[in-house]
């Protein structure tokens, strides 16, 4: 037994409260090493004359990655507290694994065991309930639709008349969203994520000048209030993008520091190393990356903190927004985010807080800061398999199992899954214009655990390279839209809505990564009903034998609505190149 590879900690993704009654316990072991794992558990204070009272429950392998197996068990502590350990076996020996190490016999002293002190209801990670069912649509406002030319900035170009650049403007505005809300409703969208809409110098608006004013090229505060009302009437949530890590160069407080140096009352609003401020060759003040036009805000400064907290409160209180997406969230101190959460949730308890973090985000996902993070590992893996073809189906499954086991299940249920954004090449471009691959990618994203997001125009086949190419104008001429792709995405969204098990109910489990060399497959099951999604990752026709005995069972192909009964123990499905199937049984 490879004891050095066995790992557990009684916190975070390894031991957590799934709800007010249920604990989820995970264990990590060397892949293929352990043949049996049994959870030993009991209340630390429950003893009889025979000693500590314990129960046993077998653990199952919930997934495997390149190096490890992940074991899982769910229990419901009678008294909300638990001590526990693991009885592990391989082909040669059996051991008891506890917080104090490994033992041949189960220790009698409960102090040796892992401890979950108490399942406090307030500590349960709870993201807003409706978010689990939300399908998001990301809008880059300057390029979605020009609804009212009176808001056009000077030099506005005719819609779609030129390739996008970092400095040109086409007049996209909030009125354009209002006028096209029926399009989003028809697609099945239930949430809009806007990149920044506050007053700024650039076309992307990540260089904020005034956090309390709608950029005048998009409309005004009344336009925004009307847009929120229209969206809510259509059942569509609104999430705004907040850039609290840094301001823009023309933020008045930063301009005051530039002008007055050490005498500026705002000098402590930023991380200034020396005066006077210089921008070249590198700024002598902290910035986002080394960009002199985005000075980093000092969120430990009481005035800065209160200013930004009021920004968070203001747009929730006055305009009833439904979420905040937090840019460069990992570079802002945790104390600020804890207070931010408390302040905005006082006003709207079901507000969604989404952080932009590209790495392991567990420190932000303990229920005291964010509800979710942008699931970039999902994006990377799905693009590497289908678009870049740099990993195998086996590696894809292993990588995704790593991601799924990085976080508690109730965190995964609201993970923000995306395959494209304003920072990446268009998904069709990534796939070298292969529409089959794009359809396949959406077939996975819209049947996966988490809350999916579609980047504007991807659903009709917009193309474009890295920023600024990915920020071209939305195509509103239906004859120039790829309606086949639109209908594919629309159908998947409807299936997801009609079948909650295809969204975030039940358990998602990948079929073992070595089962098939060309296909990946995963099940979504609640014990009484199961869906299996099978995806062919190659351009060759292939057959896939379902790893279940389904003889005599009724099976529904939910994509074409055909029902049939399995007549043999083994059922084989034939998949076209880059084809897929979704079966219910």
N, C-alpha and C positions, 0 to 999 in steps of 0.2 A: 504494500500500500504506500503510495507516494504522499506521505503525511505533509511534506513541505508545501504541497500544492493545494491542500484543503484550507478553505477560508470561509469565515463567517464573522460578521460583526452585528451586534444587536441594535442596528440603527439603519436609517436611510433605505437603500434599495434591498438590503438583506433581511430586515425585520421592520415591518411597518403596519400601521393600522389602515386596513383597506376601507373599513367603515366603522361605525361606533361599536360593532360587535365582533369584528373579524380581524385576526392577525394573519398576515402573510409572512411566511418564513422561507428564506432561500439559503442554499448552501452551494459553494463552488468547489468542484473537485477536478482532478486531472481527467481529461477526456478518455473514456473507456476504462478507467482504473477501478472505480467502485461499481459493484454489481447490485448493491442494495443499500438504501439509506432509510432509516426509520427515525422519526422525530419523537423524542421522549420529552414529555412536558407535564407540568403540574403546578398547582398553586404553591408558592413558597411556604405558606403557613399551614398547609393541610397535611397533618401527620396522624398516624394511628400507632398502635403499639408495635406494629410491624415496620414502621418507618414512614418515609415520605411517600405520599400517594401520587402515583404518576399514571399517565396514559400513553399509549403508543399509536402513532399513525404513520403508515408508509408514505414516503415521499416519491414523487414522480419526476422524471427528467422533463423540464419545461423547455429545454433547448440546449444546443451545443454550439460552440464556436470553434475556432481553430485549435485552441488549447484546452478548453474546459467544458465540463458538463455542469449544467445548472439544475439543481434539485429544488422542488417546491412542495410546500404543504400549507393548507389553510386551516386554522383552528379558531374556535370561539371560546376564549377563557371565561369560565363561569363567574369569576370574581374580578375580571378585567386586568389581572396581573398574572405573570407567568415566569417561571424558571424553566429552562429547557436545554437539551443537549441532543446529540445525534449518535445513533448506533449504526456504524458503518461496516460494511463487509466487502471483501474482494474474494478472489478465488482461494486465498491462502489464510486469511485471518479476519477477525472481527475486533473492532475497537470502539470505545465510547469517546466521542469528541466533545469537550466542554471548553468553557472560557479559560480553564487552568491547564488545558492540554489534552493528551490522549491517555486513556486508561483501559486496561483489559477487563475490569469490572466497573459497573456503574458506581460512581462515588455516592456515599450515603448523605454527605453534607451538601445541602442545596446551594451553599455558597460557592461551590465549584462550577455551577452551571451558568449559562448565559441568562441574562435578566432583561425582561421587558417590564419595567417597574409598575406601570399602570396605563391602561388604555383610556386616556382622557379624551373625551369627546371633542374638546376644543383643539386638540392636537391632530385630529384627522385631516389629512390633506383633502380639501374640497375646492375644486374649481367650479365655476358657475355651471349648473346642471345643463342648461341649453347649449352650452358651447360644444359639448360632445356631439351634438347633432348638426352643428353649423358647417356649411360649405362656404369658404371665404373666396373673395375675389379681390385681388390687389389692383388698385388703380393708381397710376402715376398721373396726377390731375392735369398736368400741362399737356398730356398727349391722349386723353381719353375722348373728349368731345368739346367742341366750341359751341356753347349754347347761347351765348349773348356777347356779341362783338363789342359792346360798350366797355367790357372789362379788358379788352385786348391791350397789352403793353405796347409801347412804341416799337415799330419795326416788326410787328407780328406778320408772319408769312402765311399765305393761303394754306389751308389744311392739307397736310400730306404732300406739299409741293416740293419738298427738299428732304434730303437725308438728315436725320437728327444730328446735332452737334452739341457740345457742352454749353453753347451760348445762344442758340436760336430759340425762338418762341413761335408757337402755332395757335395760342389762344385757348387752350383747354381750360375749362372752368367748372364750377359747381353746378351752374345751370345746365351744362352738358350732361352731367350725371342725372339730374332731375328729368331731363327730356328723354333719357334712354333707360329709365328705371324699368320699363316694361321688358326690355331686352334682357336685363339681368334676372328679372323675375321669371321670364320664360325659361332661361337656362337652368334655373333652380337654385340660384344664389341666395343665401340667407345671412351673409355678412360681407361688408366691404371694409377692407384694410386700405386706408389712404396713406401714401407717403406724405411727408410734411405739407401742410397747407397754410402754415403761419407766414407772416411777412418776412421775406428774405430777398437776397439779391439775385440768386441764381435761378435756373429753371427747375432744379431738383429740390430746392428749399431746405436743404440740410444745413444751411448757413443762416440760422435764425437771427432776425433783427428784432422782432417783437413777438413774444410768445402768446400775447393776448389779443392779437389782431389777425384776422384772415388776410392772406396776401391779396392786395387789391386787384391783381390780375385774375384771381379766382372768384371774386365777388366780395361780399362783406358779411358781417356777422349775421345779419338778417337772412341773407341768402343761405348761409350754412344752416341756420335754424329751420328754415323751410325745407331744405334738403333732408335733414334728419327726420323731420315729420313725415315727409313723403316716403322715405325708406322704411320707417317704422310701420307705416300703414301697409306696406308690402311685406312685412315680416322680415325685414333686412336690418341687421345690426350695423353699427358704425364704430370702427376702431381707428383712432388717430395715432400718428407717429410722433413721439416726443423725443427730442434730442437734448437730454439733460447733461450729457457728458461734456458738451462743448457748445459754445454759442457761435454766431457768425462774426466775421471781422467787423461788420457795421453795426453790431449790437451796441446801443448807445453807451452802456456802461464800459465796454471795452474801448470805444472811441475816447471816452473820458480819460482812461488810463494812458492811451497813446498820447493824448494832448497834454495831460497834467502830470504824468509820471508819478513820482513818489507822493506828490501832493493830492493825487486823486482819491476821493473818498471810496472809490471802487477798486483800489489797488489789490485788496485782499479777496476780491471776488474771483481772482484768477491765480494761477501758479506762476508768479513772476520771479525769475531768478536774479535779475539785476535791472537797473534803470540806466539810460533810457531803453525802451523796447526796440529790438531790431528784428527784422524778418529774414535777413540773409546773412551768411549762407544757410544757417538754421536759426529758427526763432529762439530767443533767450527766455521764452516762457513755454510752459507745457501746452501741447496742442493735441488734436486728433492726428495720429501718425506724426508726420513732421510738416503738416499743412499749416502755414502761418495764418491762414484765413479762417481757422476753426480753433480758437483758443479754448483750452480746457477750463471748465468752471470748477471752482472750489466748493464742493457740496458740503464740506465741513464748516464753512463759514455760515453763521446763523442767518445773516441777511440773504445769502444766496439760497440757503435751504428753504427759508420761508417763501421767498419769491417763487421758487420752482414748485413747492408744495401747493401754493395758491394757483399756479398754472394748472396743476393736476386737478385740483378741486373745481376750478372755474369752469372748465369745459364739460365736466360731469354735471355740476350744479345748474349751470345756465343753459346748457344745450342738450343734456340728457344723452351724451355719448355712451357707448356700451363697452369700450375697451381702450386701453393704451398699449401701443407697441413701443418698446423702449430701446432706442438706438444705442449701440455701444454700451450695453447695460453692464457688462462685466468690468468696466473701468470706473464705475461709480461705486462709492463705498456701500457696504451692506447696511450700515445703520440708516443711511438715507432711504434705501429701498424699503426697509421695515416700516419706517415712519410714513413713507409715501403710500404703502399699501393700507395702513390703518386710516389715513386721512381720506383717501378716495372711496374706500369701502364703507366708511361711515355714511357717505352720501348715497352710494349705490352698492349694496352688498354683492350683487351678482355681476359687477364689473369684471371684465377679463383683463388680466395683466400679463402681457407677453414680452419676454426679454429676447433681445438679439445677442445670442451667445453661440460661438462656433465650436466650443469644446465641452468637456464634461461639466454639466451644469448643476449637479446635485446640490452644491452649497446654496443655490438660489431657489431650490424647489422643495423646501421643507415646510411649506405652508405659511411662512411668515414674510415672503417677498413676492415671488412671481407665481402665476397659475401655470405657466408653460414657457417653453423657449422654442425658437425656430429650429426645426429638426433638420439641420444641415447634414448630419451623418446619413439620414435617409436619402437626402438629395444626392449626396456624393456616391453612395452605393448604387442607386438606381441608374445614375448616369454612367458610372464606370462599367456596369454590366451591359446596358443596351446602347448607349450613345458612343462611348469611348471603346467599348469591348476590351477593357484592360483586366477584367476579372472574370472568373468562371461562375456558373450557377452555384457551384459548391461554395466558393468564396463569398458570393453574395449572401447566401443563407447564413453562413457563419458570421459574417459581418453584421447582418441584421439581428441575429441572436445576441451578439455583443451589445448592440444598441438597446434592444428591448430589455435586457437585464441590467442596464446601467441605472434604470429608474424604477420606482414602484409602478404597479399597474395603473393606479389612479392618476399618476402623472402621464403615463403613456397615452391614456385615453383622451387627453386634451393637447397632446403634442401637435405643434403647428407644422404639418407636412407640406412641402412645396418642392416643385421641380424646376422652377424658374422665378426670376425676380428682376427688379430694375438694376441689379448688380451682376447679372449673369447673361450669357448668350441665350437667345430664345431656344426653347426646347426643340422645335423643329429644326433649327439650325444646328443644335448640338447633335441631332440624329441624322445630320447630312440629308435633310429633306425626305427621309424615309417615314412616311405617314404611318406605316404599320408599327414602327417602334414607338411613335408618339402615342398611338392608341393603346398599345400594350402598357406603357408607363402610366397612363391615366387609369387603365383597368386595375393596376395594382394600387395606385394612390387612393382611388375612390372605393376600394374594398378593404383598406388597411386600417389598423387601429390608429386613432388620432383624428385631428380635424384638418381636412385638406384645404389647400389654397391654390387658386388658379390665377396666374398672372394675366392681366388684361390682354386680350387678343390672341393668347396662345390657343384658345378654344376654336379659333377660326383660321389658324395656320399662319399667323404673323411670323416673319423671320427677322433675324438681326443678330449681329455679332455682339461682342462685349460692349458695355457702356462706352459710347452713347448709342450704338447701333440697336440695342435692345429696347430703346425708348422711342421708337417711331410712332407716328400717329395711328390711332385705331382706325381700322378700315370699316366704314359704314355702308359702302356699296355692297349690297347682298350678293351681287353677281361676282364680286371679287373675293368673297368670303369662302372658306372651305366649309360648306354646310355639312358635308359628310362627317368631318371631325366634330363640328358643333353638335350634330345629332348623336354621335358616339358619346361625347361627354355628358350631354343632356340625359341620355338613357342611363348611364352609370349613376348619375346623381339621383335620378328617380328610383333606381333599384336600391340605392343606399337608404333613401328615405322610406321606401316601402318595406324594407327588410332591416330592422335595427341590428340584427345579428351581423349584417355586412358592414355596420358602422362600428359601434363601440360596446355592444353587449357581448357576453360570453367570453370565451378564451381564444386567443389567436395562437396557433402552434404551427411551426414549419415542419413539413415532412423532412426527415433526416437528410442532410446535405449530400450524402453519398448514394441516395436512392436512385437518382437518374442524372445522367451527365449532361443533358440538354435542357431539362425542364426544372423549374422551381414550382413548389406547391405549398399551400398553407391552408389550414382549416380554421373556421370560425364556428365554435360550438358552444351551446348552453346546456348540453346533457341530453336534451330531447330532440334537438334539431341541429344539423351540421351543414355548413357550406364548405365546399372545397374549391379553391381557385387554383387552376393549373395553367402555367404560362410557359410557352415554348420560346426560349431565348435565342434560337437560331433561325436562319432563313430556310431551313429544310423541314419538310413534313416529318413528323415524328409521332410515335405511339407512346402512350403513358398508361401503365397498368395501375389502377387505383389501389392503394395499399390497405384495402378494407375488404372484408367478406360482406358483399351487399346482395347476395343471392336472395331473390324474393322481395327485395325492398323496392318501393317506388322511388324513382329518382326524377327530379325536375331539372332540366337545363333552363336556368332562369334567364339566360340571354335570349334564347329563341322560344322560350315557353313550351318546349316539348317535354312530355312526361313519358317515362317508360319504366319497365320493371327489369331488374337484373336477372338473367336466366342462368348465370353461372357464378361460381364463387369469385372468379376474377373478372373485373370489368375493365376493358381497355378503351381509352379515348384516343382519337386521332386528331392531331393538331396541325394546322397549316403552319408554314414558316411565320414566325412572330405572331402565332395565333394563341388563343386562350379559351378557356371554358370556365363557367361558374355553375357548379352542380349543387343541388340541395337534396338531402336525404335525411 
